[in-house]
């Protein structure tokens, strides 16, 4: 029995080595993505297109900044969240199907952030909690599509940064009190999955 298990292990290792040497990779499901629907969103306050931010203008050379977390209610949990987070929110007039979110920033600008969407009842639901992000472009694909009119990037005002050796990264105001620190976002992109194109049938032979 032990001899058989050893042979299976050797075969598996050899198979992996052959796969790597020939360039084959193990991958998840493939998607055919839509155009970037963030371009049709509004990011100003509700009803104000004049405050739209360059963080979703399809130009990596421009950027917008997160702003204060606006309260839907004034309960204790909402007040605490407003003190701890800033946000960037995209709004659509009509419900949109969403499955992929891409956030582009300068490196280390957003090491920690959360992606939220608003459900049919107006409640904010957590889509993804992002930790220890050091890339300039973070991409998240949700296992299933969601439908919403609001998407929000929520950024903590302070966090333990990997860049500074685990020291607390924060902005300190006068008197030593932590102050609100807004974060730059160069681009937010949003996509939904399109049906995969069927392979063309071979031409009939005579």
Backbone as JSON Lines, residues from 0, in Angstrom:
{"i":0,"aa":"X","n":[0.83,-1.2,0.0],"ca":[0.0,0.0,0.0],"c":[0.86,1.26,0.0]}
{"i":1,"aa":"X","n":[1.91,1.27,0.89],"ca":[2.8,2.43,0.95],"c":[3.54,2.62,-0.37]}
{"i":2,"aa":"X","n":[3.93,1.48,-0.99],"ca":[4.61,1.56,-2.28],"c":[3.71,2.18,-3.33]}
{"i":3,"aa":"X","n":[2.44,1.82,-3.33],"ca":[1.48,2.36,-4.29],"c":[1.3,3.86,-4.09]}
{"i":4,"aa":"X","n":[1.15,4.31,-2.83],"ca":[0.99,5.73,-2.54],"c":[2.21,6.53,-3.0]}
{"i":5,"aa":"X","n":[3.39,5.92,-2.8],"ca":[4.62,6.6,-3.21],"c":[4.66,6.76,-4.72]}
{"i":6,"aa":"X","n":[4.24,5.74,-5.45],"ca":[4.22,5.82,-6.9],"c":[3.23,6.9,-7.38]}
{"i":7,"aa":"X","n":[2.07,6.98,-6.73],"ca":[1.08,8.0,-7.11],"c":[1.64,9.4,-6.88]}
{"i":8,"aa":"X","n":[2.34,9.58,-5.75],"ca":[2.92,10.89,-5.44],"c":[3.97,11.28,-6.48]}
{"i":9,"aa":"X","n":[4.81,10.32,-6.88],"ca":[5.84,10.6,-7.88],"c":[5.2,10.98,-9.21]}
{"i":10,"aa":"X","n":[4.16,10.25,-9.6],"ca":[3.48,10.54,-10.86],"c":[2.86,11.93,-10.83]}
{"i":11,"aa":"X","n":[2.27,12.31,-9.69],"ca":[1.66,13.63,-9.56],"c":[2.7,14.74,-9.7]}
{"i":12,"aa":"X","n":[3.84,14.57,-9.01],"ca":[4.89,15.58,-9.07],"c":[5.42,15.71,-10.49]}
{"i":13,"aa":"X","n":[5.64,14.58,-11.16],"ca":[6.13,14.61,-12.53],"c":[5.12,15.28,-13.46]}
{"i":14,"aa":"X","n":[3.84,15.03,-13.22],"ca":[2.81,15.65,-14.06],"c":[2.81,17.16,-13.91]}
{"i":15,"aa":"X","n":[2.98,17.63,-12.65],"ca":[3.03,19.07,-12.41],"c":[4.23,19.69,-13.1]}
{"i":16,"aa":"X","n":[5.39,19.01,-13.02],"ca":[6.6,19.53,-13.65],"c":[6.45,19.6,-15.16]}
{"i":17,"aa":"X","n":[5.83,18.58,-15.74],"ca":[5.6,18.58,-17.18],"c":[4.66,19.71,-17.57]}
{"i":18,"aa":"X","n":[3.62,19.91,-16.76],"ca":[2.66,20.97,-17.04],"c":[3.33,22.34,-17.01]}
{"i":19,"aa":"X","n":[4.17,22.55,-16.0],"ca":[4.85,23.84,-15.89],"c":[5.84,24.05,-17.03]}
{"i":20,"aa":"X","n":[6.54,23.0,-17.41],"ca":[7.55,23.14,-18.46],"c":[6.94,23.37,-19.83]}
{"i":21,"aa":"X","n":[5.71,22.93,-20.02],"ca":[5.05,23.11,-21.32],"c":[4.16,24.34,-21.36]}
{"i":22,"aa":"X","n":[4.07,25.04,-20.21],"ca":[3.34,26.31,-20.21],"c":[1.88,26.19,-19.88]}
{"i":23,"aa":"X","n":[1.37,25.02,-19.52],"ca":[-0.04,24.91,-19.19],"c":[-0.24,25.42,-17.77]}
{"i":24,"aa":"X","n":[-1.41,26.01,-17.51],"ca":[-1.71,26.55,-16.19],"c":[-3.09,26.09,-15.76]}
{"i":25,"aa":"X","n":[-3.27,26.05,-14.44],"ca":[-4.58,25.77,-13.89],"c":[-5.28,27.1,-13.68]}
{"i":26,"aa":"X","n":[-6.45,27.27,-14.21],"ca":[-7.13,28.55,-14.12],"c":[-8.58,28.36,-13.73]}
{"i":27,"aa":"X","n":[-9.18,29.43,-13.22],"ca":[-10.58,29.4,-12.87],"c":[-11.45,29.64,-14.09]}
{"i":28,"aa":"X","n":[-12.73,29.94,-13.85],"ca":[-13.63,30.18,-14.98],"c":[-13.2,31.39,-15.79]}
{"i":29,"aa":"X","n":[-13.41,31.32,-17.09],"ca":[-13.09,32.43,-17.97],"c":[-14.33,33.28,-18.2]}
{"i":30,"aa":"X","n":[-14.13,34.58,-18.36],"ca":[-15.24,35.5,-18.54],"c":[-15.02,36.36,-19.78]}
{"i":31,"aa":"X","n":[-16.13,36.75,-20.36],"ca":[-16.13,37.71,-21.45],"c":[-16.72,39.0,-20.88]}
{"i":32,"aa":"X","n":[-15.86,39.97,-20.55],"ca":[-16.31,41.13,-19.8],"c":[-16.94,42.2,-20.69]}
{"i":33,"aa":"X","n":[-17.88,42.91,-20.1],"ca":[-18.54,44.03,-20.77],"c":[-17.61,45.23,-20.85]}
{"i":34,"aa":"X","n":[-18.09,46.3,-21.43],"ca":[-17.38,47.57,-21.34],"c":[-17.47,48.09,-19.91]}
{"i":35,"aa":"X","n":[-16.61,49.03,-19.58],"ca":[-16.56,49.59,-18.23],"c":[-17.79,50.46,-17.96]}
{"i":36,"aa":"X","n":[-18.71,49.96,-17.12],"ca":[-19.95,50.69,-16.88],"c":[-19.78,51.79,-15.82]}
{"i":37,"aa":"X","n":[-18.6,51.88,-15.21],"ca":[-18.36,52.99,-14.27],"c":[-18.36,54.34,-15.0]}
{"i":38,"aa":"X","n":[-18.12,54.31,-16.31],"ca":[-18.09,55.55,-17.09],"c":[-19.46,56.23,-17.14]}
{"i":39,"aa":"X","n":[-20.52,55.44,-16.95],"ca":[-21.87,56.0,-17.01],"c":[-22.42,56.33,-15.62]}
{"i":40,"aa":"X","n":[-21.6,56.16,-14.59],"ca":[-22.04,56.41,-13.22],"c":[-21.82,57.86,-12.82]}
{"i":41,"aa":"X","n":[-22.49,58.26,-11.75],"ca":[-22.26,59.55,-11.12],"c":[-21.58,59.3,-9.78]}
{"i":42,"aa":"X","n":[-20.64,60.18,-9.42],"ca":[-19.93,60.0,-8.15],"c":[-20.09,61.2,-7.23]}
{"i":43,"aa":"X","n":[-20.85,62.2,-7.66],"ca":[-21.14,63.32,-6.77],"c":[-22.29,62.95,-5.84]}
{"i":44,"aa":"X","n":[-22.72,63.89,-5.04],"ca":[-23.87,63.64,-4.2],"c":[-25.09,63.41,-5.09]}
{"i":45,"aa":"X","n":[-26.06,62.71,-4.56],"ca":[-27.24,62.35,-5.34],"c":[-27.84,63.58,-6.02]}
{"i":46,"aa":"X","n":[-28.0,63.5,-7.34],"ca":[-28.6,64.58,-8.1],"c":[-27.65,65.68,-8.52]}
{"i":47,"aa":"X","n":[-26.33,65.51,-8.27],"ca":[-25.37,66.56,-8.61],"c":[-24.28,65.99,-9.49]}
{"i":48,"aa":"X","n":[-24.41,66.15,-10.8],"ca":[-23.41,65.66,-11.72],"c":[-22.16,66.56,-11.72]}
{"i":49,"aa":"X","n":[-22.29,67.79,-11.24],"ca":[-21.16,68.72,-11.27],"c":[-20.03,68.28,-10.34]}
{"i":50,"aa":"X","n":[-20.34,67.41,-9.4],"ca":[-19.32,66.95,-8.46],"c":[-18.73,65.61,-8.86]}
{"i":51,"aa":"X","n":[-18.97,65.17,-10.09],"ca":[-18.41,63.9,-10.53],"c":[-16.89,63.93,-10.41]}
{"i":52,"aa":"X","n":[-16.35,62.8,-10.0],"ca":[-14.92,62.72,-9.73],"c":[-14.17,62.13,-10.91]}
{"i":53,"aa":"X","n":[-12.91,62.54,-11.14],"ca":[-12.1,61.93,-12.2],"c":[-11.63,60.52,-11.88]}
{"i":54,"aa":"X","n":[-12.11,59.95,-10.78],"ca":[-11.69,58.59,-10.45],"c":[-12.41,57.53,-11.27]}
{"i":55,"aa":"X","n":[-13.31,57.94,-12.17],"ca":[-13.94,56.96,-13.07],"c":[-14.13,57.57,-14.45]}
{"i":56,"aa":"X","n":[-13.07,58.23,-14.94],"ca":[-13.13,58.9,-16.24],"c":[-12.3,58.2,-17.31]}
{"i":57,"aa":"X","n":[-11.81,56.98,-17.01],"ca":[-11.0,56.2,-17.96],"c":[-9.69,56.9,-18.28]}
{"i":58,"aa":"X","n":[-9.15,57.65,-17.33],"ca":[-7.87,58.34,-17.51],"c":[-7.01,58.08,-16.28]}
{"i":59,"aa":"X","n":[-6.0,57.24,-16.41],"ca":[-5.17,56.85,-15.28],"c":[-4.33,58.01,-14.77]}
{"i":60,"aa":"X","n":[-4.18,59.07,-15.56],"ca":[-3.36,60.21,-15.16],"c":[-4.09,61.2,-14.27]}
{"i":61,"aa":"X","n":[-5.39,61.01,-14.1],"ca":[-6.16,61.85,-13.19],"c":[-6.54,61.03,-11.96]}
{"i":62,"aa":"X","n":[-6.99,61.71,-10.93],"ca":[-7.41,60.98,-9.73],"c":[-8.47,61.79,-8.98]}
{"i":63,"aa":"X","n":[-9.24,61.07,-8.19],"ca":[-10.16,61.71,-7.26],"c":[-9.78,61.29,-5.85]}
{"i":64,"aa":"X","n":[-10.47,61.83,-4.88],"ca":[-10.2,61.5,-3.49],"c":[-11.46,61.01,-2.81]}
{"i":65,"aa":"X","n":[-11.27,60.12,-1.84],"ca":[-12.4,59.71,-1.03],"c":[-12.9,60.9,-0.22]}
{"i":66,"aa":"X","n":[-14.15,60.82,0.21],"ca":[-14.74,61.89,1.0],"c":[-15.34,61.33,2.27]}
{"i":67,"aa":"X","n":[-15.94,62.19,3.09],"ca":[-16.53,61.71,4.34],"c":[-17.66,60.72,4.09]}
{"i":68,"aa":"X","n":[-17.8,59.78,5.0],"ca":[-18.86,58.78,4.9],"c":[-20.18,59.42,5.29]}
{"i":69,"aa":"X","n":[-21.09,59.55,4.33],"ca":[-22.38,60.18,4.58],"c":[-23.31,59.21,5.29]}
{"i":70,"aa":"X","n":[-24.02,59.69,6.29],"ca":[-24.84,58.83,7.13],"c":[-26.25,58.71,6.56]}
{"i":71,"aa":"X","n":[-26.72,57.46,6.41],"ca":[-28.11,57.22,6.06],"c":[-29.0,57.29,7.3]}
{"i":72,"aa":"X","n":[-28.44,56.85,8.42],"ca":[-29.12,56.93,9.72],"c":[-28.12,57.47,10.73]}
{"i":73,"aa":"X","n":[-28.59,57.85,11.9],"ca":[-27.72,58.4,12.92],"c":[-27.68,57.49,14.16]}
{"i":74,"aa":"X","n":[-27.74,56.19,13.93],"ca":[-27.59,55.26,15.05],"c":[-26.12,55.16,15.42]}
{"i":75,"aa":"X","n":[-25.84,54.48,16.53],"ca":[-24.48,54.42,17.05],"c":[-23.51,53.78,16.07]}
{"i":76,"aa":"X","n":[-23.95,52.7,15.41],"ca":[-23.07,52.0,14.47],"c":[-22.7,52.9,13.29]}
{"i":77,"aa":"X","n":[-23.66,53.67,12.79],"ca":[-23.4,54.57,11.66],"c":[-22.44,55.68,12.06]}
{"i":78,"aa":"X","n":[-22.61,56.22,13.26],"ca":[-21.73,57.29,13.73],"c":[-20.3,56.79,13.89]}
{"i":79,"aa":"X","n":[-20.15,55.56,14.39],"ca":[-18.81,54.99,14.55],"c":[-18.17,54.75,13.19]}
{"i":80,"aa":"X","n":[-18.95,54.26,12.22],"ca":[-18.41,54.01,10.88],"c":[-17.97,55.32,10.22]}
{"i":81,"aa":"X","n":[-18.75,56.38,10.4],"ca":[-18.4,57.68,9.81],"c":[-17.1,58.23,10.39]}
{"i":82,"aa":"X","n":[-16.8,57.88,11.63],"ca":[-15.57,58.34,12.27],"c":[-14.36,57.54,11.81]}
{"i":83,"aa":"X","n":[-14.59,56.32,11.33],"ca":[-13.48,55.42,11.02],"c":[-13.17,55.33,9.52]}
{"i":84,"aa":"X","n":[-14.11,55.73,8.65],"ca":[-13.95,55.47,7.22],"c":[-14.18,56.73,6.39]}
{"i":85,"aa":"X","n":[-13.53,56.78,5.23],"ca":[-13.92,57.69,4.15],"c":[-14.42,56.82,3.0]}
{"i":86,"aa":"X","n":[-15.0,57.44,1.97],"ca":[-15.65,56.63,0.93],"c":[-15.58,57.29,-0.44]}
{"i":87,"aa":"X","n":[-15.77,56.46,-1.46],"ca":[-16.02,56.9,-2.83],"c":[-17.18,56.06,-3.35]}
{"i":88,"aa":"X","n":[-18.21,56.71,-3.83],"ca":[-19.44,56.01,-4.21],"c":[-19.79,56.29,-5.67]}
{"i":89,"aa":"X","n":[-20.12,55.22,-6.39],"ca":[-20.63,55.33,-7.76],"c":[-22.13,55.08,-7.73]}
{"i":90,"aa":"X","n":[-22.89,55.89,-8.48],"ca":[-24.35,55.75,-8.53],"c":[-24.81,55.67,-9.98]}
{"i":91,"aa":"X","n":[-25.8,54.83,-10.21],"ca":[-26.43,54.72,-11.52],"c":[-27.92,55.02,-11.39]}
{"i":92,"aa":"X","n":[-28.49,55.6,-12.42],"ca":[-29.92,55.9,-12.4],"c":[-30.73,54.61,-12.43]}
{"i":93,"aa":"X","n":[-30.3,53.66,-13.26],"ca":[-30.98,52.38,-13.37],"c":[-30.12,51.27,-12.76]}
{"i":94,"aa":"X","n":[-30.74,50.22,-12.24],"ca":[-29.97,49.11,-11.65],"c":[-29.0,48.51,-12.67]}
{"i":95,"aa":"X","n":[-27.81,48.19,-12.2],"ca":[-26.76,47.62,-13.04],"c":[-26.36,46.25,-12.51]}
{"i":96,"aa":"X","n":[-26.06,45.35,-13.44],"ca":[-25.5,44.05,-13.06],"c":[-23.99,44.2,-12.93]}
{"i":97,"aa":"X","n":[-23.45,43.75,-11.81],"ca":[-22.03,43.92,-11.5],"c":[-21.43,42.58,-11.1]}
{"i":98,"aa":"X","n":[-20.24,42.29,-11.61],"ca":[-19.54,41.09,-11.17],"c":[-18.04,41.31,-10.96]}
{"i":99,"aa":"X","n":[-17.47,42.32,-11.59],"ca":[-16.04,42.59,-11.45],"c":[-15.81,44.07,-11.12]}
{"i":100,"aa":"X","n":[-14.95,44.3,-10.12],"ca":[-14.6,45.66,-9.72],"c":[-13.08,45.79,-9.73]}
{"i":101,"aa":"X","n":[-12.58,46.83,-10.39],"ca":[-11.14,47.1,-10.44],"c":[-10.89,48.47,-9.81]}
{"i":102,"aa":"X","n":[-9.95,48.52,-8.87],"ca":[-9.59,49.77,-8.21],"c":[-8.12,50.05,-8.48]}
{"i":103,"aa":"X","n":[-7.83,51.2,-9.12],"ca":[-6.46,51.56,-9.47],"c":[-6.01,52.76,-8.64]}
{"i":104,"aa":"X","n":[-4.85,52.62,-8.0],"ca":[-4.31,53.68,-7.15],"c":[-2.79,53.7,-7.27]}
{"i":105,"aa":"X","n":[-2.18,54.68,-6.63],"ca":[-0.73,54.64,-6.47],"c":[-0.39,53.52,-5.49]}
{"i":106,"aa":"X","n":[0.78,52.94,-5.64],"ca":[1.16,51.82,-4.79],"c":[1.14,52.23,-3.32]}
{"i":107,"aa":"X","n":[0.6,51.36,-2.49],"ca":[0.47,51.52,-1.04],"c":[-0.6,52.54,-0.63]}
{"i":108,"aa":"X","n":[-1.28,53.15,-1.59],"ca":[-2.29,54.15,-1.23],"c":[-3.49,53.5,-0.56]}
{"i":109,"aa":"X","n":[-3.9,52.33,-1.05],"ca":[-5.05,51.62,-0.48],"c":[-4.61,50.21,-0.11]}
{"i":110,"aa":"X","n":[-3.99,50.06,1.04],"ca":[-3.61,48.72,1.49],"c":[-4.81,47.97,2.04]}
{"i":111,"aa":"X","n":[-5.75,48.71,2.63],"ca":[-6.96,48.12,3.18],"c":[-8.16,48.92,2.68]}
{"i":112,"aa":"X","n":[-9.18,48.22,2.22],"ca":[-10.44,48.88,1.87],"c":[-11.52,47.82,1.72]}
{"i":113,"aa":"X","n":[-12.76,48.27,1.75],"ca":[-13.9,47.37,1.6],"c":[-14.74,47.81,0.4]}
{"i":114,"aa":"X","n":[-15.31,46.84,-0.29],"ca":[-16.21,47.12,-1.4],"c":[-17.63,46.79,-0.95]}
{"i":115,"aa":"X","n":[-18.52,47.76,-1.02],"ca":[-19.91,47.59,-0.62],"c":[-20.83,47.84,-1.82]}
{"i":116,"aa":"X","n":[-22.02,47.26,-1.75],"ca":[-23.08,47.61,-2.7],"c":[-24.37,47.79,-1.92]}
{"i":117,"aa":"X","n":[-25.31,48.5,-2.5],"ca":[-26.58,48.76,-1.84],"c":[-27.64,47.81,-2.36]}
{"i":118,"aa":"X","n":[-28.34,47.13,-1.45],"ca":[-29.35,46.16,-1.87],"c":[-30.66,46.88,-2.21]}
{"i":119,"aa":"X","n":[-31.69,46.08,-2.53],"ca":[-32.97,46.64,-2.97],"c":[-33.64,47.48,-1.89]}
{"i":120,"aa":"X","n":[-33.31,47.22,-0.62],"ca":[-33.93,47.95,0.48],"c":[-33.09,49.14,0.94]}
{"i":121,"aa":"X","n":[-31.99,49.41,0.23],"ca":[-31.16,50.54,0.58],"c":[-30.11,50.27,1.63]}
{"i":122,"aa":"X","n":[-29.93,49.01,2.0],"ca":[-28.92,48.65,2.99],"c":[-27.58,48.39,2.31]}
{"i":123,"aa":"X","n":[-26.49,48.79,2.97],"ca":[-25.16,48.54,2.43],"c":[-24.72,47.13,2.79]}
{"i":124,"aa":"X","n":[-24.33,46.36,1.78],"ca":[-23.89,44.98,1.97],"c":[-22.42,44.87,1.58]}
{"i":125,"aa":"X","n":[-21.64,44.19,2.41],"ca":[-20.22,44.01,2.13],"c":[-20.03,43.02,0.98]}
{"i":126,"aa":"X","n":[-19.33,43.45,-0.05],"ca":[-19.03,42.58,-1.18],"c":[-17.66,41.93,-1.04]}
{"i":127,"aa":"X","n":[-16.67,42.72,-0.6],"ca":[-15.31,42.19,-0.46],"c":[-14.53,43.03,0.54]}
{"i":128,"aa":"X","n":[-13.84,42.36,1.46],"ca":[-12.92,43.03,2.38],"c":[-11.5,42.79,1.88]}
{"i":129,"aa":"X","n":[-10.78,43.85,1.57],"ca":[-9.45,43.75,0.97],"c":[-8.4,44.09,2.03]}
{"i":130,"aa":"X","n":[-7.41,43.2,2.18],"ca":[-6.35,43.4,3.16],"c":[-4.99,43.25,2.5]}
{"i":131,"aa":"X","n":[-4.03,44.02,2.99],"ca":[-2.62,43.91,2.57],"c":[-2.46,44.03,1.05]}
{"i":132,"aa":"X","n":[-3.19,44.94,0.45],"ca":[-3.06,45.18,-0.98],"c":[-1.89,46.12,-1.24]}
{"i":133,"aa":"X","n":[-0.92,45.68,-2.03],"ca":[0.22,46.53,-2.36],"c":[0.32,46.78,-3.87]}
{"i":134,"aa":"X","n":[-0.68,46.33,-4.62],"ca":[-0.63,46.51,-6.07],"c":[-1.25,47.84,-6.45]}
{"i":135,"aa":"X","n":[-0.94,48.28,-7.67],"ca":[-1.51,49.52,-8.19],"c":[-2.9,49.3,-8.8]}
{"i":136,"aa":"X","n":[-3.22,48.06,-9.13],"ca":[-4.53,47.74,-9.71],"c":[-5.06,46.48,-9.04]}
{"i":137,"aa":"X","n":[-6.08,46.63,-8.21],"ca":[-6.69,45.49,-7.53],"c":[-7.97,45.11,-8.27]}
{"i":138,"aa":"X","n":[-8.1,43.83,-8.6],"ca":[-9.27,43.35,-9.33],"c":[-9.99,42.28,-8.51]}
{"i":139,"aa":"X","n":[-11.3,42.46,-8.33],"ca":[-12.1,41.47,-7.6],"c":[-13.23,40.98,-8.5]}
{"i":140,"aa":"X","n":[-13.37,39.66,-8.58],"ca":[-14.46,39.04,-9.34],"c":[-15.36,38.32,-8.36]}
{"i":141,"aa":"X","n":[-16.61,38.73,-8.28],"ca":[-17.57,38.07,-7.39],"c":[-18.03,36.76,-8.02]}
{"i":142,"aa":"X","n":[-18.2,35.71,-7.22],"ca":[-18.61,34.43,-7.81],"c":[-19.92,34.52,-8.59]}
{"i":143,"aa":"X","n":[-20.84,35.37,-8.14],"ca":[-22.12,35.52,-8.82],"c":[-22.39,37.01,-9.08]}
{"i":144,"aa":"X","n":[-23.1,37.32,-10.15],"ca":[-23.42,38.73,-10.42],"c":[-24.4,39.28,-9.39]}
{"i":145,"aa":"X","n":[-24.31,40.57,-9.12],"ca":[-25.27,41.26,-8.26],"c":[-25.89,42.39,-9.05]}
{"i":146,"aa":"X","n":[-27.02,42.88,-8.58],"ca":[-27.7,44.0,-9.22],"c":[-27.84,45.13,-8.21]}
{"i":147,"aa":"X","n":[-27.42,46.33,-8.58],"ca":[-27.45,47.44,-7.65],"c":[-27.43,48.77,-8.4]}
{"i":148,"aa":"X","n":[-27.75,49.84,-7.68],"ca":[-27.6,51.19,-8.23],"c":[-26.47,51.95,-7.55]}
{"i":149,"aa":"X","n":[-25.88,51.38,-6.49],"ca":[-24.82,52.05,-5.74],"c":[-23.68,51.09,-5.43]}
{"i":150,"aa":"X","n":[-22.47,51.53,-5.71],"ca":[-21.26,50.78,-5.36],"c":[-20.34,51.71,-4.58]}
{"i":151,"aa":"X","n":[-19.79,51.22,-3.48],"ca":[-19.0,52.1,-2.61],"c":[-17.66,51.46,-2.24]}
{"i":152,"aa":"X","n":[-16.59,52.25,-2.37],"ca":[-15.28,51.87,-1.86],"c":[-15.13,52.58,-0.51]}
{"i":153,"aa":"X","n":[-15.0,51.8,0.55],"ca":[-14.93,52.36,1.9],"c":[-13.53,52.11,2.45]}
{"i":154,"aa":"X","n":[-12.84,53.2,2.83],"ca":[-11.43,53.12,3.21],"c":[-11.26,53.51,4.67]}
{"i":155,"aa":"X","n":[-10.6,52.67,5.48],"ca":[-10.35,53.05,6.88],"c":[-9.4,54.24,6.95]}
{"i":156,"aa":"X","n":[-9.61,55.1,7.92],"ca":[-8.75,56.27,8.08],"c":[-7.36,55.9,8.57]}
{"i":157,"aa":"X","n":[-7.23,54.78,9.28],"ca":[-5.94,54.35,9.82],"c":[-5.85,52.84,9.7]}
{"i":158,"aa":"X","n":[-4.64,52.35,9.51],"ca":[-4.42,50.9,9.48],"c":[-2.97,50.6,9.79]}
{"i":159,"aa":"X","n":[-2.68,49.32,10.09],"ca":[-1.31,48.85,10.28],"c":[-0.72,48.6,8.9]}
{"i":160,"aa":"X","n":[0.28,49.39,8.52],"ca":[0.82,49.33,7.17],"c":[2.0,48.38,7.08]}
{"i":161,"aa":"X","n":[2.03,47.56,6.04],"ca":[3.18,46.69,5.78],"c":[4.38,47.51,5.36]}
{"i":162,"aa":"X","n":[4.14,48.69,4.79],"ca":[5.23,49.49,4.25],"c":[6.13,50.05,5.34]}
{"i":163,"aa":"X","n":[5.6,50.29,6.52],"ca":[6.39,50.93,7.58],"c":[6.72,49.95,8.7]}
{"i":164,"aa":"X","n":[6.87,48.69,8.35],"ca":[7.33,47.7,9.3],"c":[6.37,47.41,10.42]}
{"i":165,"aa":"X","n":[5.07,47.5,10.14],"ca":[4.08,47.15,11.14],"c":[3.7,48.3,12.07]}
{"i":166,"aa":"X","n":[4.33,49.47,11.93],"ca":[3.95,50.6,12.76],"c":[2.57,51.11,12.33]}
{"i":167,"aa":"X","n":[1.89,51.75,13.25],"ca":[0.56,52.27,12.94],"c":[0.67,53.42,11.94]}
{"i":168,"aa":"X","n":[0.05,53.26,10.78],"ca":[0.06,54.32,9.77],"c":[-1.17,55.18,9.96]}
{"i":169,"aa":"X","n":[-0.97,56.46,10.26],"ca":[-2.11,57.33,10.46],"c":[-1.7,58.78,10.26]}
{"i":170,"aa":"X","n":[-2.68,59.64,10.08],"ca":[-2.44,61.07,10.03],"c":[-2.74,61.64,11.4]}
{"i":171,"aa":"X","n":[-1.83,62.4,11.96],"ca":[-2.0,62.95,13.31],"c":[-2.19,64.45,13.22]}
{"i":172,"aa":"X","n":[-3.25,64.95,13.81],"ca":[-3.53,66.37,13.81],"c":[-2.9,67.06,15.0]}
{"i":173,"aa":"X","n":[-3.23,68.32,15.18],"ca":[-2.68,69.08,16.28],"c":[-3.12,68.48,17.61]}
{"i":174,"aa":"X","n":[-2.2,68.46,18.57],"ca":[-2.52,67.89,19.87],"c":[-2.45,66.38,19.89]}
{"i":175,"aa":"X","n":[-2.0,65.76,18.78],"ca":[-1.84,64.32,18.75],"c":[-3.1,63.55,18.42]}
{"i":176,"aa":"X","n":[-4.19,64.24,18.1],"ca":[-5.44,63.55,17.8],"c":[-5.45,63.1,16.35]}
{"i":177,"aa":"X","n":[-5.81,61.84,16.06],"ca":[-5.87,61.38,14.68],"c":[-6.89,62.19,13.88]}
{"i":178,"aa":"X","n":[-6.54,62.6,12.67],"ca":[-7.44,63.38,11.83],"c":[-7.8,62.59,10.58]}
{"i":179,"aa":"X","n":[-8.9,62.99,9.94],"ca":[-9.38,62.29,8.77],"c":[-8.39,62.42,7.62]}
{"i":180,"aa":"X","n":[-8.09,61.31,6.97],"ca":[-7.14,61.31,5.86],"c":[-7.82,60.75,4.63]}
{"i":181,"aa":"X","n":[-8.03,61.57,3.6],"ca":[-8.65,61.1,2.37],"c":[-7.6,60.44,1.49]}
{"i":182,"aa":"X","n":[-8.04,59.48,0.68],"ca":[-7.13,58.68,-0.14],"c":[-7.39,58.93,-1.62]}
{"i":183,"aa":"X","n":[-6.31,58.91,-2.39],"ca":[-6.4,59.11,-3.83],"c":[-6.8,57.8,-4.52]}
{"i":184,"aa":"X","n":[-7.72,57.89,-5.45],"ca":[-8.1,56.76,-6.3],"c":[-7.99,57.23,-7.75]}
{"i":185,"aa":"X","n":[-7.18,56.56,-8.52],"ca":[-6.99,56.96,-9.92],"c":[-8.12,56.48,-10.82]}
{"i":186,"aa":"X","n":[-8.64,55.29,-10.54],"ca":[-9.69,54.77,-11.42],"c":[-10.47,53.67,-10.71]}
{"i":187,"aa":"X","n":[-11.79,53.72,-10.84],"ca":[-12.66,52.62,-10.46],"c":[-13.33,52.13,-11.73]}
{"i":188,"aa":"X","n":[-13.18,50.84,-12.0],"ca":[-13.79,50.24,-13.18],"c":[-14.76,49.15,-12.74]}
{"i":189,"aa":"X","n":[-15.88,49.03,-13.43],"ca":[-16.92,48.07,-13.07],"c":[-17.37,47.34,-14.33]}
{"i":190,"aa":"X","n":[-17.52,46.03,-14.22],"ca":[-17.88,45.21,-15.38],"c":[-18.92,44.16,-14.99]}
{"i":191,"aa":"X","n":[-19.62,43.67,-16.01],"ca":[-20.47,42.48,-15.85],"c":[-20.07,41.48,-16.92]}
{"i":192,"aa":"X","n":[-20.43,40.22,-16.7],"ca":[-20.02,39.15,-17.6],"c":[-21.01,39.02,-18.76]}
{"i":193,"aa":"X","n":[-20.47,38.95,-19.96],"ca":[-21.26,38.7,-21.16],"c":[-21.24,37.21,-21.47]}
{"i":194,"aa":"X","n":[-22.23,36.73,-22.22],"ca":[-22.2,35.32,-22.62],"c":[-20.93,35.01,-23.41]}
{"i":195,"aa":"X","n":[-20.35,33.86,-23.14],"ca":[-19.17,33.44,-23.88],"c":[-19.54,33.13,-25.32]}
{"i":196,"aa":"X","n":[-18.68,33.54,-26.24],"ca":[-18.94,33.26,-27.65],"c":[-18.7,31.78,-27.93]}
{"i":197,"aa":"X","n":[-19.66,31.17,-28.6],"ca":[-19.51,29.76,-28.95],"c":[-18.47,29.6,-30.05]}
{"i":198,"aa":"X","n":[-17.65,28.55,-29.97],"ca":[-16.65,28.35,-31.03],"c":[-17.33,28.08,-32.37]}
{"i":199,"aa":"X","n":[-16.72,28.57,-33.42],"ca":[-17.29,28.38,-34.75],"c":[-17.22,26.91,-35.15]}
{"i":200,"aa":"X","n":[-18.3,26.46,-35.76],"ca":[-18.34,25.08,-36.22],"c":[-17.43,24.92,-37.42]}
{"i":201,"aa":"X","n":[-16.75,23.79,-37.52],"ca":[-15.86,23.58,-38.68],"c":[-16.66,23.56,-39.98]}
{"i":202,"aa":"X","n":[-16.05,24.06,-41.02],"ca":[-16.71,24.09,-42.32],"c":[-16.94,22.67,-42.82]}
{"i":203,"aa":"X","n":[-18.1,22.42,-43.41],"ca":[-18.37,21.06,-43.91],"c":[-17.4,20.69,-45.02]}
{"i":204,"aa":"X","n":[-17.02,19.45,-45.01],"ca":[-16.12,18.94,-46.05],"c":[-16.93,18.23,-47.12]}
{"i":205,"aa":"X","n":[-16.48,18.38,-48.35],"ca":[-17.2,17.73,-49.45],"c":[-16.8,16.26,-49.58]}
